């Protein structure tokens, strides 16, 4: 069964009423690839703006054309909504000089929030020239950016062990990052254990849980295959026989994130970061119901 069963639901429900006013959310988007998808993108931005999020963020593609898209959408979102919008920035395919120019351009145009990432590669055992901690340091040397970095409660796919992940996260925080946002997860105990280990290792920033709504179980399995996130056994039981019933899958996905948010709130979490997949219905409904 889902981990929520380990807690007293009536107590959690009462707690959520008391703390929801202090809880904030943020929403991640990716640049749409065509005009039809862009129309849906702006509809989702408009809908989720009503929740007065702490910030929006826009992901960063793997080529220069996508880089420009990220910049354009970050700028437009901020201009349309006046809500802080963070630009994702990776260092895997760029030189230090290129990154400095990008950073200066963001700062000059009023974009002061960055999600700093190393970036992914299909190659194995690569010795990278720059890592996320180097990017954080580079950004802080340019200007006083507000910087978020990634964290991995179930380990980065390239990580040797959990301690290695904590060492890397501490490097990013020591370089000047303001907070960490986790990879999505469904095992709450893993997140809580990771958060406790951060405190034990003097990582004294907020560890914001990344929440992924389930729109399609097949899609979730695909995401899991390229990350180190384990899909719990109970989810296979819940979605069994529903391959052709996306409506029921979405309803189940909605129920799962409601329970996750309630439990995490009970455990003291004050901020949630949603990987929206450029959709707003499940996320908006869940946040509205919980008073986020």
C-alpha positions in Angstrom: 0.0 0.0 0.0 1.0 3.6 -0.4 3.1 5.0 2.4 0.4 7.4 3.6 -1.1 4.3 5.4 1.8 4.6 7.9 0.4 7.9 9.3 -2.9 8.7 10.9 -4.8 10.3 8.1 -7.1 12.3 10.4 -4.1 13.9 12.1 -2.5 14.7 8.8 -5.7 16.2 7.5 -6.0 18.4 10.6 -2.3 19.5 10.3 -2.7 20.4 6.6 -5.5 22.9 7.6 -3.2 24.6 10.0 -0.1 24.9 7.8 -1.4 25.3 4.3 -1.4 29.1 4.5 2.4 29.0 5.0 3.0 26.6 2.1 4.2 27.7 -1.3 4.7 26.0 -4.7 6.8 26.5 -7.8 6.2 25.1 -11.3 8.6 23.8 -13.9 8.0 24.0 -17.7 9.9 23.2 -20.9 10.0 25.3 -24.1 7.1 24.1 -26.4 8.1 22.8 -29.8 5.3 24.1 -32.0 2.5 26.7 -32.0 -0.2 24.3 -30.8 1.9 23.2 -27.9 2.8 26.9 -27.2 -0.9 27.8 -26.9 -1.3 25.1 -24.3 1.9 26.3 -22.6 0.5 29.8 -22.1 -2.9 28.5 -20.9 -1.1 26.5 -18.2 1.1 29.5 -17.2 -2.0 31.7 -16.9 -3.9 29.1 -14.9 -1.1 28.4 -12.5 -0.3 32.1 -12.1 -3.5 32.3 -10.1 -1.9 30.3 -7.3 0.8 33.0 -6.9 3.7 30.6 -7.0 7.1 31.3 -5.5 8.6 31.0 -9.0 8.3 29.4 -12.4 11.2 27.7 -14.1 12.0 26.8 -17.7 14.3 23.9 -18.7 17.3 24.2 -20.9 17.8 22.2 -24.1 20.9 20.5 -25.3 21.6 22.8 -28.3 22.0 26.5 -28.9 18.5 26.9 -30.5 16.9 25.5 -27.3 19.1 27.8 -25.2 17.6 30.8 -26.9 14.1 29.4 -26.5 14.7 29.1 -22.8 15.8 32.7 -22.5 12.8 34.0 -24.6 10.2 32.0 -22.6 11.7 33.0 -19.3 11.6 36.7 -20.3 8.1 36.5 -21.6 6.7 34.6 -18.6 8.2 37.2 -16.2 6.8 40.1 -18.4 3.3 38.6 -18.6 3.0 37.4 -14.9 5.5 39.5 -12.9 6.2 36.2 -11.1 9.9 35.3 -10.5 11.0 33.1 -13.3 14.2 31.0 -13.1 16.2 29.9 -16.2 17.7 26.5 -16.2 21.3 26.6 -17.2 23.7 23.6 -17.9 27.4 23.7 -18.3 28.0 20.3 -20.1 28.1 21.8 -23.6 29.4 25.3 -23.0 32.7 27.0 -22.2 33.2 29.2 -19.2 33.3 32.3 -21.5 29.9 31.3 -23.1 28.3 30.7 -19.7 29.6 34.1 -18.5 28.0 35.9 -21.4 24.7 34.0 -20.9 24.7 34.9 -17.2 25.5 38.6 -17.8 22.7 38.7 -20.4 20.2 37.3 -17.9 21.2 39.7 -15.2 21.1 42.7 -17.5 17.6 41.7 -18.6 16.3 41.3 -15.0 16.5 37.5 -14.8 18.0 37.0 -11.4 17.1 33.3 -10.6 18.9 30.3 -12.1 18.6 26.6 -11.8 22.2 25.5 -12.2 22.8 22.0 -13.5 25.7 20.1 -15.0 23.5 18.6 -17.7 23.1 15.0 -19.1 25.1 13.1 -21.6 24.5 9.8 -23.3 28.3 9.0 -23.1 29.5 6.9 -20.2 32.5 7.5 -17.9 33.1 11.0 -19.2 35.5 13.3 -17.4 33.6 16.6 -17.5 35.4 19.9 -17.6 32.7 21.6 -15.5 30.3 20.4 -12.9 27.3 22.1 -11.3 29.3 23.4 -8.4 31.7 25.1 -10.8 28.7 26.7 -12.6 27.3 27.9 -9.2 30.7 29.5 -8.5 30.8 31.1 -11.9 27.4 32.6 -11.6 28.1 34.0 -8.1 31.2 35.6 -9.5 29.1 37.4 -12.1 26.3 38.6 -9.8 24.3 37.7 -6.8 22.0 35.3 -8.6 19.4 33.3 -6.6 20.4 29.7 -7.4 18.7 26.4 -7.1 20.5 23.1 -7.7 19.4 19.5 -8.0 19.4 16.8 -5.3 18.8 13.1 -5.6 17.0 11.2 -2.7 17.4 7.9 -4.6 20.9 8.7 -6.0 22.0 10.2 -9.3 22.2 7.6 -12.0 26.0 8.1 -12.2 26.5 8.2 -8.4 28.8 5.6 -6.7 26.8 5.7 -3.4 24.6 7.9 -1.3 27.6 9.6 0.4 29.0 10.6 -3.0 25.7 12.4 -3.8 25.8 14.2 -0.5 29.4 15.4 -1.0 28.5 16.7 -4.5 25.4 18.5 -3.1 27.5 20.1 -0.3 30.0 21.4 -2.9 27.1 23.1 -4.7 25.7 24.7 -1.6 29.2 25.7 -0.4 29.7 27.4 -3.8 26.7 29.6 -3.1 23.5 27.8 -4.1 20.5 28.9 -2.2 18.4 25.8 -2.2 18.1 22.3 -3.6 15.2 20.8 -5.6 15.0 17.0 -5.6 14.5 14.6 -8.5 10.9 13.3 -8.4 10.2 10.4 -6.1 7.3 8.4 -4.7 8.9 6.8 -1.6 8.5 9.5 1.0 10.8 7.7 3.5 13.7 8.0 1.0 13.1 11.8 0.8 12.9 12.2 4.6 16.1 10.1 5.1 17.9 12.1 2.5 16.8 15.4 4.2 18.0 14.1 7.6 21.3 13.1 6.0 21.7 16.6 4.5 21.4 18.1 8.0 23.9 15.6 9.4 26.4 16.7 6.7 25.9 20.4 7.3 23.9 21.0 4.2 21.8 23.7 5.7 19.5 24.8 2.9 15.9 23.9 2.1 15.5 20.6 0.3 12.4 21.2 -1.8 10.7 18.0 -3.0 10.1 17.7 -6.7 6.6 16.3 -7.4 5.8 14.6 -10.7 2.1 14.2 -11.5 1.2 10.9 -13.2 -0.6 11.5 -16.4 0.3 8.2 -17.9 1.8 5.2 -16.2 3.7 4.2 -19.4 5.2 7.7 -19.4 6.2 7.4 -15.8 7.9 4.1 -16.6 9.8 5.8 -19.4 11.0 8.6 -17.0 12.0 6.0 -14.5 14.2 4.2 -17.1 16.4 7.2 -17.6 16.6 8.2 -13.9 17.4 6.3 -10.7 13.9 6.6 -9.4 12.2 3.4 -8.3 8.6 2.9 -9.1 7.0 1.3 -6.0 5.3 -2.0 -6.4 2.0 -0.6 -5.2 1.8 1.6 -8.2 1.9 -1.4 -10.6 -1.1 -2.8 -8.7 -3.0 0.5 -8.9 -2.4 0.9 -12.6 -2.8 -2.7 -13.6 -5.3 -3.2 -16.5 -5.6 0.5 -17.2 -3.4 0.8 -20.3 -6.2 2.2 -22.4 -7.9 4.2 -19.7 -6.0 7.5 -19.4 -8.8 9.2 -17.5 -8.7 6.7 -14.6 -4.9 6.8 -14.7 -5.0 10.6 -14.3 -7.5 10.3 -11.4 -5.2 7.8 -9.6 -2.2 10.1 -10.3 -4.1 13.0 -8.7 -4.9 11.0 -5.6 -1.3 10.0 -5.2 0.1 13.5 -5.3 -2.6 14.7 -2.9 -1.5 12.1 -0.4 2.2 12.9 -0.9 1.7 16.6 -0.3 -0.4 15.9 2.8 2.3 13.6 4.3 5.2 15.8 3.3 3.4 18.9 4.8 2.9 16.9 8.0 6.7 16.3 8.0 7.4 20.0 7.9 7.8 20.7 4.1 6.8 24.2 3.3 7.6 24.4 -0.5 6.8 22.0 -3.3 8.2 22.1 -6.9 6.0 20.6 -9.5 7.3 19.1 -12.8 4.2 20.2 -14.7 5.0 18.6 -18.1 3.5 21.9 -19.4 0.0 20.8 -18.1 -2.0 22.5 -15.4 -5.1 20.5 -14.6 -3.9 18.0 -12.0 -1.4 20.4 -10.4 -3.8 23.3 -10.2 -6.6 21.2 -8.7 -4.3 19.6 -6.1 -2.8 22.9 -5.1 -6.2 24.6 -4.9 -7.7 21.8 -2.8 -4.8 21.9 -0.4 -4.8 25.7 -0.1 -1.3 26.1 -1.5 
